[in-house]
Amino acid sequence: MAEVKKVAFLTAGGLAPCLSTALAALIEHYTEIAPEIELIAYTSGYKGLLLGESIAIPDTVRKNAATLYQHGGSPIGNSRVKLTNVKDCVKRGLVKEGENPLEVAANRLTKDGVDVLHTIGGDDTNTTAADLAAFLAENNYELTVVGLPKTIDNDGIPIRQSLGAWTAAEEGAKFFANVVAEHNANPRMLIIHEVMGRNCGWLTAATAVEYRKFLDGMDFVPEIGLSRERKEVHGVFIPEMDFDVEAEAARLKKVMDEHDCVNLFVSEGAGVETIVAQMEAKGETVPRDAFGHIKLDAVNPGAWFGKQFAEMLGAEKVLVQKSGYYSRAAPSNAADIALIKRCADLAADCALRRETGVVGEDEERGDELRAIEFDRIKGGKPFDIDAPWFNDMLRAIVQTKGRRVQVAH
C-alpha cells in the first residue's frame, strides 16, 4: 500500500470518559512519530462523515493536545448512526433516497484523500467501522480503519478492559457519595442509584466497589446517627443475576427497620425483560433506537425497582438518581489515561503498517494488546458474577448472589 499522508478521526455513540483523551493521545503520537502526516476530524461521528463535515487539526492543536486530557466529552462531537441502516440514514437526511451510506462514506473518505480512519467508540461504532472496512476491502478502496474501544459498560468482546470504564466507576461512586446523604431528608428513605449498563453489570458492580472504598476512608459518629451502615450499599442488582423479589424485600426490610434507609445500586439493564413484557402486555409501544436497542430512559428500570420494593419495605419516600450523564462525561482518571495512551500509540503504529482492527487487550489471545480483527468485535459481554472482588462485596453487604442468567450475545 501507499504511504500514509492523511489521517482522520471520528468519535461516535454515547459519551465515555476516554474520547477527549484518546483524541489527544492519537494526535500526540502522530506528531511524535510522523509530524508530516495531515490530521483531520469528522465532526459528530459518522454523521459528519456522511455529510462531509470535517475540521483540520492545525499545528496549534498538535502542540497543545495535552489540554484535552483535562476535559471530558468529545471536542469533535458524537452521534449515533448505523451505516447499514439505510432507511434511518435517509430519514435523517444523511444520504439521499437510493444511496448506499457505506458507499457515500467511502467516496467521502476518498474525495478527502484520507488514508487512515480512526474510529473511537463502543461496539456499535466499531461494528459499523467493521461494515465500512469490509465494504472498502470488497470494493478496492485503499484505506485503513483502526478503532479504539469505548464503552463504560465494559462489555466488549473480546476486549478485557474498555477505555473510560474505570473512570466511569470512580465518578459514579463520587456521585452517590453526595446522593446518599438524602436519607437525612426523610424517614424510611429508599434510595436507588441507577447505573449505566444495558446488558452488562460490570459498571454497577465496579461503581459499588469504588463507593465502598470511599466509605473505608471516612470517619463516622454513630452515636448521633452518622453511621456507615446508613451510607452502606445494601443491594446490587445487575442483568446477569436473577433474584427473588420477596426474599430480597424481606432482607432489605430488616435493614430499613434498623437503619431507617435502604440504598440500592441498580444496573439500567436489570429487569428490562420483565418491564418490556409488562409494557407489551398493556399494548404499549417499546421505543427503540437506530440500532434496535430499547430506549432505556423510556423503560425506566430505576423507577420500576422503586415501585417493586417501596411498599414491601414500608418506604415513606423513594428517590431514584442516575449517575450516567455525570460519570460518562468526566475527564479520564490516571489509570484510564495510561491505558488509553498505550492503545492509542499502538493504534497509530498499526495504521502506519496498514493493519486494520480494534486495538485492545485481547482476552482470547492472553490479554495481548493488539489490533483485534473487526469480525471478532461484539457487544453484550456478560459480567462474570463469579469474580472474587464482586463476591467479596456481596458477602460484605450480606446479599446472596442469586442464579446466573444466560445472556445472549
VOPAGU-2260 file (C-alpha; in pm, 1 decimal, decimal comma):
REM VOPAGU-2260
SITE   aa  ch    i         X         Y         Z
SITE  MET   A    0       0,0       0,0       0,0
SITE  ALA   A    1      99,9     361,5     -46,6
SITE  GLU   A    2     239,6     559,0     243,6
SITE  VAL   A    3       5,3     730,6     487,0
SITE  LYS   A    4     -29,9    1101,5     415,2
SITE  LYS   A    5    -364,0    1189,0     575,8
SITE  VAL   A    6    -535,5    1052,6     887,7
SITE  ALA   A    7    -892,9    1121,4    1001,9
SITE  PHE   A    8   -1055,6    1073,7    1341,8
SITE  LEU   A    9   -1415,8    1037,6    1449,8
SITE  THR   A   10   -1585,7     967,7    1782,5
SITE  ALA   A   11   -1930,5     810,4    1790,4
SITE  GLY   A   12   -2202,2     663,3    2008,2
SITE  GLY   A   13   -2263,4     776,1    2364,8
SITE  LEU   A   14   -2002,0     964,9    2561,3
SITE  ALA   A   15   -1741,0     794,1    2778,9
SITE  PRO   A   16   -1451,3     930,7    2986,8
SITE  CYS   A   17   -1197,1     848,7    2716,8
SITE  LEU   A   18   -1292,6    1029,6    2398,3
SITE  SER   A   19   -1109,4    1356,2    2454,7
SITE  THR   A   20    -812,6    1166,0    2598,3
SITE  ALA   A   21    -797,4     919,7    2307,9
SITE  LEU   A   22    -804,8    1203,9    2057,8
SITE  ALA   A   23    -522,3    1377,9    2245,6
SITE  ALA   A   24    -313,9    1060,5    2265,2
SITE  LEU   A   25    -352,1     991,2    1893,9
SITE  ILE   A   26    -262,0    1348,5    1798,5
SITE  GLU   A   27      40,9    1341,1    2028,4
SITE  HIS   A   28     171,1    1010,3    1894,1
SITE  TYR   A   29     127,6    1104,9    1529,0
SITE  THR   A   30     300,5    1436,5    1599,3
SITE  GLU   A   31     587,0    1247,2    1760,0
SITE  ILE   A   32     638,4     971,8    1502,2
SITE  ALA   A   33     506,8    1127,3    1179,5
SITE  PRO   A   34     460,7    1505,4    1209,3
SITE  GLU   A   35     433,0    1538,9     831,3
SITE  ILE   A   36     101,3    1348,5     823,1
SITE  GLU   A   37    -206,0    1568,9     784,3
SITE  LEU   A   38    -471,0    1520,9    1055,5
SITE  ILE   A   39    -842,8    1597,6    1030,9
SITE  ALA   A   40   -1153,4    1508,2    1233,1
SITE  TYR   A   41   -1506,0    1440,8    1111,6
SITE  THR   A   42   -1749,7    1624,3    1336,6
SITE  SER   A   43   -2040,3    1446,1    1505,1
SITE  GLY   A   44   -1919,9    1096,6    1422,7
SITE  TYR   A   45   -2049,0     911,5    1117,2
SITE  LYS   A   46   -2298,8    1192,5    1058,0
SITE  GLY   A   47   -2011,6    1427,7     978,7
SITE  LEU   A   48   -1850,1    1164,8     757,0
SITE  LEU   A   49   -2167,2    1120,3     550,4
SITE  LEU   A   50   -2222,0    1495,4     522,1
SITE  GLY   A   51   -1856,9    1572,8     455,8
SITE  GLU   A   52   -1823,5    1791,7     763,5
SITE  SER   A   53   -1467,8    1792,9     896,9
SITE  ILE   A   54   -1216,3    2016,0    1068,6
SITE  ALA   A   55    -840,0    2032,9    1034,4
SITE  ILE   A   56    -608,5    1961,5    1328,1
SITE  PRO   A   57    -364,2    2256,1    1299,0
SITE  ASP   A   58     -15,5    2280,6    1448,2
SITE  THR   A   59    -150,9    2488,4    1738,0
SITE  VAL   A   60    -369,0    2195,4    1843,6
SITE  ARG   A   61     -90,8    1944,4    1787,2
SITE  LYS   A   62     137,7    2142,3    2018,2
SITE  ASN   A   63    -130,1    2173,6    2286,5
SITE  ALA   A   64    -303,7    1837,0    2254,8
SITE  ALA   A   65    -233,3    1764,3    2623,1
SITE  THR   A   66    -501,8    2021,7    2708,4
SITE  LEU   A   67    -761,2    1764,7    2602,6
SITE  TYR   A   68    -664,3    1543,0    2898,2
SITE  GLN   A   69    -828,9    1799,0    3126,6
SITE  HIS   A   70   -1168,3    1761,1    2961,2
SITE  GLY   A   71   -1445,7    1505,0    2928,8
SITE  GLY   A   72   -1683,2    1458,6    2638,1
SITE  SER   A   73   -1556,9    1478,7    2282,3
SITE  PRO   A   74   -1444,3    1811,0    2133,1
SITE  ILE   A   75   -1524,8    1684,7    1783,0
SITE  GLY   A   76   -1875,0    1565,5    1872,3
SITE  ASN   A   77   -2067,3    1237,3    1858,6
SITE  SER   A   78   -2380,7    1091,4    1701,6
SITE  ARG   A   79   -2548,9     750,5    1674,2
SITE  VAL   A   80   -2552,3     649,9    1307,6
SITE  LYS   A   81   -2552,4     296,2    1165,3
SITE  LEU   A   82   -2423,1     298,5     807,9
SITE  THR   A   83   -2611,3     -21,1     720,1
SITE  ASN   A   84   -2943,6     121,5     839,5
SITE  VAL   A   85   -3024,0     285,7     507,7
SITE  LYS   A   86   -3380,1     382,7     600,0
SITE  ASP   A   87   -3266,3     570,0     911,3
SITE  CYS   A   88   -2986,8     749,2     724,5
SITE  VAL   A   89   -3233,5     863,2     456,5
SITE  LYS   A   90   -3490,3     970,8     715,4
SITE  ARG   A   91   -3231,5    1184,8     893,2
SITE  GLY   A   92   -3117,1    1348,1     570,9
SITE  LEU   A   93   -2768,7    1198,7     585,5
SITE  VAL   A   94   -2796,8    1035,0     241,7
SITE  LYS   A   95   -3037,6    1065,3     -48,3
SITE  GLU   A   96   -3300,2     809,1    -142,3
SITE  GLY   A   97   -3133,9     527,9    -335,4
SITE  GLU   A   98   -2785,2     593,3    -197,7
SITE  ASN   A   99   -2582,8     337,6      -0,8
SITE  PRO   A  100   -2445,5     505,0     316,3
SITE  LEU   A  101   -2137,9     279,7     308,7
SITE  GLU   A  102   -2060,3     392,1     -44,0
SITE  VAL   A  103   -2125,8     757,3      44,4
SITE  ALA   A  104   -1883,9     728,1     337,4
SITE  ALA   A  105   -1620,8     552,8     123,2
SITE  ASN   A  106   -1648,9     813,5    -150,5
SITE  ARG   A  107   -1617,0    1094,5     102,5
SITE  LEU   A  108   -1300,5     943,4     250,8
SITE  THR   A  109   -1157,6     901,2     -98,9
SITE  LYS   A  110   -1251,9    1256,1    -201,0
SITE  ASP   A  111   -1091,1    1392,2     114,8
SITE  GLY   A  112    -773,1    1195,4      44,4
SITE  VAL   A  113    -790,9    1004,9     374,7
SITE  ASP   A  114    -556,4     706,7     403,8
SITE  VAL   A  115    -643,2     605,6     762,5
SITE  LEU   A  116    -964,8     645,2     961,4
SITE  HIS   A  117    -955,5     608,8    1340,6
SITE  THR   A  118   -1295,6     532,8    1494,3
SITE  ILE   A  119   -1328,9     581,3    1869,8
SITE  GLY   A  120   -1645,0     425,8    2008,6
SITE  GLY   A  121   -1826,9     129,0    2153,8
SITE  ASP   A  122   -1944,5    -193,6    1995,7
SITE  ASP   A  123   -2198,4     -16,3    1770,6
SITE  THR   A  124   -1932,3     226,5    1649,6
SITE  ASN   A  125   -1681,0     -47,8    1582,9
SITE  THR   A  126   -1926,0    -291,3    1424,5
SITE  THR   A  127   -2020,5      -2,3    1196,4
SITE  ALA   A  128   -1648,0      50,9    1135,7
SITE  ALA   A  129   -1625,1    -321,0    1055,3
SITE  ASP   A  130   -1904,6    -283,2     798,1
SITE  LEU   A  131   -1719,3      11,4     645,8
SITE  ALA   A  132   -1384,0    -169,3     646,0
SITE  ALA   A  133   -1541,4    -471,8     475,9
SITE  PHE   A  134   -1704,7    -252,3     211,8
SITE  LEU   A  135   -1377,7     -74,0     146,7
SITE  ALA   A  136   -1191,8    -404,1     105,7
SITE  GLU   A  137   -1458,6    -557,0    -120,0
SITE  ASN   A  138   -1457,4    -251,4    -346,5
SITE  ASN   A  139   -1079,7    -198,7    -357,5
SITE  TYR   A  140   -1074,6     129,6    -168,6
SITE  GLU   A  141    -719,2     179,4     -45,1
SITE  LEU   A  142    -797,7     288,2     310,4
SITE  THR   A  143    -723,4     151,6     657,1
SITE  VAL   A  144    -968,5     163,3     950,7
SITE  VAL   A  145    -835,5     130,5    1306,8
SITE  GLY   A  146   -1071,7     152,6    1604,0
SITE  LEU   A  147   -1037,7     217,2    1976,3
SITE  PRO   A  148   -1283,7      50,5    2220,3
SITE  LYS   A  149   -1500,2     292,3    2416,0
SITE  THR   A  150   -1782,1     172,2    2639,0
SITE  ILE   A  151   -1832,2     240,2    3007,2
SITE  ASP   A  152   -2030,5     -85,4    3029,0
SITE  ASN   A  153   -1702,0    -272,3    2973,5
SITE  ASP   A  154   -1894,5    -528,5    2769,3
SITE  GLY   A  155   -1687,7    -552,0    2452,0
SITE  ILE   A  156   -1595,1    -897,6    2324,6
SITE  PRO   A  157   -1306,2    -996,5    2333,0
SITE  ILE   A  158   -1169,5    -678,9    2495,8
SITE  ARG   A  159   -1053,5    -715,8    2855,6
SITE  GLN   A  160   -1089,3    -350,9    2957,7
SITE  SER   A  161   -1276,7     -83,4    2763,8
SITE  LEU   A  162   -1139,4     269,1    2765,4
SITE  GLY   A  163   -1307,4     502,3    3015,0
SITE  ALA   A  164   -1478,0     230,9    3222,5
SITE  TRP   A  165   -1251,2     270,0    3527,0
SITE  THR   A  166   -1317,1     643,8    3531,4
SITE  ALA   A  167   -1692,5     594,6    3497,7
SITE  ALA   A  168   -1695,3     367,8    3803,6
SITE  GLU   A  169   -1493,4     615,8    4007,4
SITE  GLU   A  170   -1714,5     908,4    3903,8
SITE  GLY   A  171   -2033,5     713,8    3974,6
SITE  ALA   A  172   -1902,0     649,8    4325,9
SITE  LYS   A  173   -1838,8    1023,7    4373,5
SITE  PHE   A  174   -2191,4    1094,9    4253,0
SITE  PHE   A  175   -2350,8     860,3    4504,0
SITE  ALA   A  176   -2130,6     988,9    4786,3
SITE  ASN   A  177   -2341,0    1305,4    4777,2
SITE  VAL   A  178   -2675,5    1148,5    4688,2
SITE  VAL   A  179   -2664,2     905,4    4980,6
SITE  ALA   A  180   -2693,1    1189,4    5232,7
SITE  GLU   A  181   -3050,8    1240,9    5108,9
SITE  HIS   A  182   -3153,1     969,0    5354,0
SITE  ASN   A  183   -3141,2    1250,4    5611,2
SITE  ALA   A  184   -3421,2    1430,5    5428,1
SITE  ASN   A  185   -3695,9    1181,9    5509,4
SITE  PRO   A  186   -3762,5     885,1    5739,1
SITE  ARG   A  187   -3761,7     538,7    5581,9
SITE  MET   A  188   -3596,9     653,4    5260,8
SITE  LEU   A  189   -3535,5     414,2    4972,7
SITE  ILE   A  190   -3255,5     547,7    4750,5
SITE  ILE   A  191   -3191,8     383,1    4415,7
SITE  HIS   A  192   -2871,3     458,2    4229,4
SITE  GLU   A  193   -2929,8     365,5    3865,7
SITE  VAL   A  194   -2601,7     299,9    3685,5
SITE  MET   A  195   -2544,4     262,7    3311,0
SITE  GLY   A  196   -2512,6     -90,6    3175,3
SITE  ARG   A  197   -2762,7    -220,0    2920,3
SITE  ASN   A  198   -2651,3    -584,0    2906,8
SITE  CYS   A  199   -2357,7    -590,5    3143,9
SITE  GLY   A  200   -2347,4    -529,3    3518,2
SITE  TRP   A  201   -1972,5    -461,0    3538,1
SITE  LEU   A  202   -2010,1     -84,8    3580,4
SITE  THR   A  203   -2275,1    -117,0    3852,1
SITE  ALA   A  204   -2061,0    -368,0    4041,4
SITE  ALA   A  205   -1740,9    -166,6    3997,0
SITE  THR   A  206   -1913,7     156,9    4099,4
SITE  ALA   A  207   -2043,0      -5,1    4419,1
SITE  VAL   A  208   -1693,1    -133,4    4499,0
SITE  GLU   A  209   -1539,2     211,2    4437,7
SITE  TYR   A  210   -1806,0     374,2    4656,1
SITE  ARG   A  211   -1734,1     132,0    4940,8
SITE  LYS   A  212   -1363,5     217,4    4913,3
SITE  PHE   A  213   -1469,7     578,1    4962,3
SITE  LEU   A  214   -1657,1     478,6    5277,6
SITE  ASP   A  215   -1347,7     293,3    5401,1
SITE  GLY   A  216   -1164,2     624,7    5417,0
SITE  MET   A  217   -1432,7     812,7    5613,0
SITE  ASP   A  218   -1491,3     860,3    5985,3
SITE  PHE   A  219   -1836,9     822,8    6140,5
SITE  VAL   A  220   -2025,0     929,2    6452,6
SITE  PRO   A  221   -2288,5     656,9    6500,8
SITE  GLU   A  222   -2398,0     797,9    6839,3
SITE  ILE   A  223   -2593,1    1069,2    6659,0
SITE  GLY   A  224   -2696,9     864,9    6356,7
SITE  LEU   A  225   -2396,7     928,5    6132,8
SITE  SER   A  226   -2309,8     563,4    6079,9
SITE  ARG   A  227   -2151,3     371,3    5798,5
SITE  GLU   A  228   -2447,7     136,5    5799,3
SITE  ARG   A  229   -2677,4     418,1    5686,3
SITE  LYS   A  230   -2442,7     504,9    5398,9
SITE  GLU   A  231   -2365,6     145,1    5305,0
SITE  VAL   A  232   -2462,1     -27,9    4979,9
SITE  HIS   A  233   -2749,0    -255,3    5080,4
SITE  GLY   A  234   -2813,3    -426,0    4748,5
SITE  VAL   A  235   -2670,4    -460,5    4396,4
SITE  PHE   A  236   -2889,6    -570,2    4104,7
SITE  ILE   A  237   -2744,7    -639,3    3760,0
SITE  PRO   A  238   -2866,0    -808,1    3436,1
SITE  GLU   A  239   -2658,7   -1123,3    3489,4
SITE  MET   A  240   -2823,2   -1205,0    3823,6
SITE  ASP   A  241   -3167,9   -1336,2    3888,9
SITE  PHE   A  242   -3313,8   -1272,0    4232,7
SITE  ASP   A  243   -3618,1   -1344,8    4442,4
SITE  VAL   A  244   -3802,2   -1014,1    4489,1
SITE  GLU   A  245   -3983,1   -1126,5    4802,3
SITE  ALA   A  246   -3670,6   -1274,7    4963,6
SITE  GLU   A  247   -3469,6    -961,0    4888,8
SITE  ALA   A  248   -3752,8    -742,3    5015,2
SITE  ALA   A  249   -3760,4    -937,1    5342,2
SITE  ARG   A  250   -3384,3    -890,0    5381,5
SITE  LEU   A  251   -3398,1    -521,8    5295,9
SITE  LYS   A  252   -3696,1    -454,2    5522,3
SITE  LYS   A  253   -3479,0    -558,1    5816,6
SITE  VAL   A  254   -3221,2    -302,5    5701,7
SITE  MET   A  255   -3491,1     -36,7    5671,2
SITE  ASP   A  256   -3630,5    -114,6    6016,2
SITE  GLU   A  257   -3286,8     -97,5    6177,3
SITE  HIS   A  258   -3124,1     190,7    5990,5
SITE  ASP   A  259   -3422,9     390,7    5858,3
SITE  CYS   A  260   -3296,9     378,6    5498,8
SITE  VAL   A  261   -3201,8     142,0    5215,9
SITE  ASN   A  262   -2950,7     216,4    4937,0
SITE  LEU   A  263   -2959,3       9,2    4617,6
SITE  PHE   A  264   -2726,0       6,5    4315,6
SITE  VAL   A  265   -2923,1     -98,1    4007,1
SITE  SER   A  266   -2796,4    -150,6    3654,5
SITE  GLU   A  267   -3013,5      20,2    3393,6
SITE  GLY   A  268   -3043,2    -316,0    3217,6
SITE  ALA   A  269   -3158,8    -509,2    3523,7
SITE  GLY   A  270   -3517,8    -628,4    3498,0
SITE  VAL   A  271   -3565,3    -487,3    3146,3
SITE  GLU   A  272   -3713,2    -808,0    3002,0
SITE  THR   A  273   -3978,3    -810,3    3273,4
SITE  ILE   A  274   -4057,0    -440,6    3226,3
SITE  VAL   A  275   -4082,1    -471,9    2846,8
SITE  ALA   A  276   -4310,9    -775,2    2881,3
SITE  GLN   A  277   -4537,9    -571,9    3109,2
SITE  MET   A  278   -4542,9    -278,0    2862,6
SITE  GLU   A  279   -4621,1    -500,1    2564,4
SITE  ALA   A  280   -4892,6    -682,8    2758,4
SITE  LYS   A  281   -5059,7    -343,8    2803,6
SITE  GLY   A  282   -5031,1    -275,2    2429,7
SITE  GLU   A  283   -4766,8      -6,2    2479,2
SITE  THR   A  284   -4500,2      55,9    2214,9
SITE  VAL   A  285   -4142,9      -0,7    2334,1
SITE  PRO   A  286   -3922,8     276,3    2183,9
SITE  ARG   A  287   -3600,3     162,8    2012,0
SITE  ASP   A  288   -3301,8     346,1    1857,9
SITE  ALA   A  289   -3144,5     310,9    1511,3
SITE  PHE   A  290   -2952,4       3,3    1627,5
SITE  GLY   A  291   -3268,1    -167,6    1754,8
SITE  HIS   A  292   -3177,8    -114,4    2121,2
SITE  ILE   A  293   -3458,0     -46,0    2367,2
SITE  LYS   A  294   -3450,2     317,4    2480,6
SITE  LEU   A  295   -3386,3     262,7    2848,9
SITE  ASP   A  296   -3490,6     613,3    2953,0
SITE  ALA   A  297   -3840,7     526,5    2831,5
SITE  VAL   A  298   -3842,5     190,3    3011,6
SITE  ASN   A  299   -3702,3     345,6    3331,9
SITE  PRO   A  300   -3573,0      43,5    3530,5
SITE  GLY   A  301   -3484,1     252,6    3836,9
SITE  ALA   A  302   -3843,3     364,6    3881,5
SITE  TRP   A  303   -3960,3       5,8    3833,7
SITE  PHE   A  304   -3730,6    -119,6    4111,2
SITE  GLY   A  305   -3852,9     162,9    4333,3
SITE  LYS   A  306   -4213,3      64,7    4274,6
SITE  GLN   A  307   -4141,6    -305,1    4337,0
SITE  PHE   A  308   -3966,4    -251,6    4669,3
SITE  ALA   A  309   -4127,5      61,0    4816,1
SITE  GLU   A  310   -4444,3     -99,8    4950,4
SITE  MET   A  311   -4273,1    -419,1    5068,6
SITE  LEU   A  312   -4012,7    -217,9    5262,1
SITE  GLY   A  313   -4260,7      30,2    5400,1
SITE  ALA   A  314   -4063,8     316,3    5244,2
SITE  GLU   A  315   -4208,1     661,6    5303,0
SITE  LYS   A  316   -4017,8     811,3    5012,2
SITE  VAL   A  317   -3834,0     675,3    4707,3
SITE  LEU   A  318   -3550,9     866,1    4543,9
SITE  VAL   A  319   -3413,5     744,1    4208,3
SITE  GLN   A  320   -3089,6     905,9    4093,9
SITE  LYS   A  321   -2899,6     826,9    3772,0
SITE  SER   A  322   -2524,9     882,8    3757,7
SITE  GLY   A  323   -2484,1     806,5    3386,5
SITE  TYR   A  324   -2457,0    1155,2    3242,0
SITE  TYR   A  325   -2241,7    1268,5    3533,5
SITE  SER   A  326   -1992,6     983,6    3501,5
SITE  ARG   A  327   -1976,0     937,8    3126,1
SITE  ALA   A  328   -1879,5    1298,9    3054,4
SITE  ALA   A  329   -1590,0    1310,9    3302,9
SITE  PRO   A  330   -1224,6    1350,7    3204,0
SITE  SER   A  331   -1019,2    1030,6    3222,7
SITE  ASN   A  332    -855,3     932,7    3550,1
SITE  ALA   A  333    -487,7     834,4    3574,0
SITE  ALA   A  334    -549,0     462,0    3520,5
SITE  ASP   A  335    -753,7     523,1    3208,3
SITE  ILE   A  336    -506,8     776,5    3070,1
SITE  ALA   A  337    -227,7     518,7    3096,0
SITE  LEU   A  338    -437,9     251,8    2919,2
SITE  ILE   A  339    -562,8     494,2    2653,9
SITE  LYS   A  340    -210,4     610,0    2570,7
SITE  ARG   A  341     -92,6     251,0    2528,1
SITE  CYS   A  342    -385,2     173,9    2298,4
SITE  ALA   A  343    -360,1     498,5    2101,1
SITE  ASP   A  344      13,3     454,9    2044,0
SITE  LEU   A  345     -38,7     104,8    1907,9
SITE  ALA   A  346    -339,2     219,6    1701,0
SITE  ALA   A  347    -123,6     479,4    1524,5
SITE  ASP   A  348     159,1     229,7    1475,8
SITE  CYS   A  349     -85,2     -24,4    1329,0
SITE  ALA   A  350    -229,3     241,2    1099,8
SITE  LEU   A  351     112,6     322,3     958,0
SITE  ARG   A  352     159,7     -51,6     890,9
SITE  ARG   A  353    -186,7     -52,9     731,1
SITE  GLU   A  354    -311,5    -304,3     988,0
SITE  THR   A  355    -688,5    -289,4    1039,0
SITE  GLY   A  356    -872,9    -374,1    1361,7
SITE  VAL   A  357    -979,4    -252,1    1705,8
SITE  VAL   A  358    -686,8    -200,2    1942,4
SITE  GLY   A  359    -734,4    -350,2    2286,7
SITE  GLU   A  360    -623,5    -624,2    2522,6
SITE  ASP   A  361    -743,5    -943,3    2356,0
SITE  GLU   A  362    -888,0   -1180,5    2618,4
SITE  GLU   A  363    -882,0   -1467,0    2370,2
SITE  ARG   A  364    -511,9   -1413,1    2298,5
SITE  GLY   A  365    -374,0   -1399,7    2652,2
SITE  ASP   A  366    -467,9   -1030,6    2704,0
SITE  GLU   A  367    -219,5    -927,8    2434,4
SITE  LEU   A  368    -252,7    -563,4    2331,7
SITE  ARG   A  369    -314,5    -588,2    1958,0
SITE  ALA   A  370    -535,0    -485,8    1667,4
SITE  ILE   A  371    -827,0    -723,5    1714,6
SITE  GLU   A  372    -998,1    -833,9    1396,1
SITE  PHE   A  373   -1319,4    -639,8    1333,4
SITE  ASP   A  374   -1526,5    -951,9    1275,0
SITE  ARG   A  375   -1448,6   -1067,1    1630,5
SITE  ILE   A  376   -1578,3    -747,0    1794,2
SITE  LYS   A  377   -1917,9    -781,1    1960,1
SITE  GLY   A  378   -2111,6    -614,9    2237,2
SITE  GLY   A  379   -2307,2    -763,8    2523,7
SITE  LYS   A  380   -2028,7    -945,5    2706,6
SITE  PRO   A  381   -2179,3   -1050,7    3040,5
SITE  PHE   A  382   -2008,0    -957,0    3363,1
SITE  ASP   A  383   -1853,3   -1255,6    3541,4
SITE  ILE   A  384   -2053,7   -1272,6    3863,1
SITE  ASP   A  385   -1803,1   -1525,1    3995,8
SITE  ALA   A  386   -1532,3   -1256,9    4006,7
SITE  PRO   A  387   -1378,1   -1270,4    4357,6
SITE  TRP   A  388   -1394,0    -893,3    4411,5
SITE  PHE   A  389   -1767,0    -894,7    4335,0
SITE  ASN   A  390   -1841,1   -1185,1    4565,5
SITE  ASP   A  391   -1634,5   -1025,7    4841,9
SITE  MET   A  392   -1860,5    -721,1    4819,8
SITE  LEU   A  393   -2181,2    -926,8    4821,9
SITE  ARG   A  394   -2065,8   -1108,2    5132,8
SITE  ALA   A  395   -1980,2    -776,1    5296,8
SITE  ILE   A  396   -2330,4    -640,2    5236,1
SITE  VAL   A  397   -2489,7    -980,7    5315,6
SITE  GLN   A  398   -2654,4   -1023,7    4977,9
SITE  THR   A  399   -2682,6   -1363,4    4811,9
SITE  LYS   A  400   -2567,3   -1374,6    4454,2
SITE  GLY   A  401   -2867,7   -1550,0    4306,9
SITE  ARG   A  402   -2870,7   -1764,2    3995,7
SITE  ARG   A  403   -2666,3   -1691,5    3687,8
SITE  VAL   A  404   -2871,3   -1565,2    3396,0
SITE  GLN   A  405   -2773,4   -1680,5    3049,9
SITE  VAL   A  406   -2706,4   -1364,3    2848,6
SITE  ALA   A  407   -2727,0   -1387,1    2471,6
SITE  HIS   A  408   -2462,2   -1203,7    2274,4
